[in-house]
Amino acid sequence: MRKEVKTTSFSDIIRGDTPVLVDFYADWCAPCKMMPPILRELKKRMGNSIHILKIDTEKNPDAAIRYNVRGIPNLVLFKKGKVIWQQAGVLQADQLEQLIRQKLKTAGDT
């Protein structure tokens, strides 16, 4: 019996109905190492209302260039394939949650 594995592309994920927060990072970046526990806390707070992805800019330079990532960590919020917010630097989970909820509301998602 063959097991089928379904793969979803990055563009399919960001174009989906669920908003997506992407953390562009690099392994050598000290501030980037602060983000994983913050993103785990954010996911706990927001649950299934958001997807969170991490993209290594060293392994995916084309994605970093495409989304104009100039500093890392760089957070980009997508809604239905469109960038609705982007910011470089470390933010705490409560700040991120508030910002994301505000941006989604402004973009027409309640």
C-alpha positions, -999 to +999 in steps of 0.1 A: +000+000+000+014+034-010+012+063+013+006+096-004+023+127+010+007+160+002+030+189+000+019+225+001+039+253-015+048+285+003+026+305-021-004+281-015+000+286+023+002+324+022-028+326-002-050+305+020-078+317+042-058+316+074-034+346+079+003+336+079+031+352+100+065+345+084+097+349+105+127+354+082+158+345+101+194+333+100+211+308+123+240+332+130+216+360+141+215+364+179+182+384+180+167+357+157+174+331+184+150+350+207+120+345+184+111+308+187+098+310+223+080+342+214+064+326+184+053+295+204+036+318+229+019+337+201+007+304+186-007+294+220-025+328+222-039+328+187-043+291+180-057+281+146-065+317+137-029+321+123-002+300+107+034+307+117+063+299+094+100+303+097+122+309+066+160+308+068+173+336+046+206+318+041+188+288+025+161+308+008+177+340-004+151+344-033+122+346-008+141+372+013+148+393-018+112+389-030+098+402+003+124+430+007+139+415+038+167+439+047+172+431+084+165+400+105+146+388+123+120+401+099+083+394+104+059+395+075+021+391+079+002+378+049-035+377+043-048+359+012-014+363-004-009+400+003+016+415+027-004+435+052+024+442+077+062+438+078+087+448+105+123+439+114+133+433+150+122+413+180+087+419+194+072+402+224+042+379+221+017+404+236+029+432+212+028+408+183-007+395+191-021+431+195-004+442+163-015+412+142-051+415+155-052+452+146-037+446+111-061+418+104-091+439+115-079+468+093-075+444+064-111+433+069-107+401+090-124+401+125 
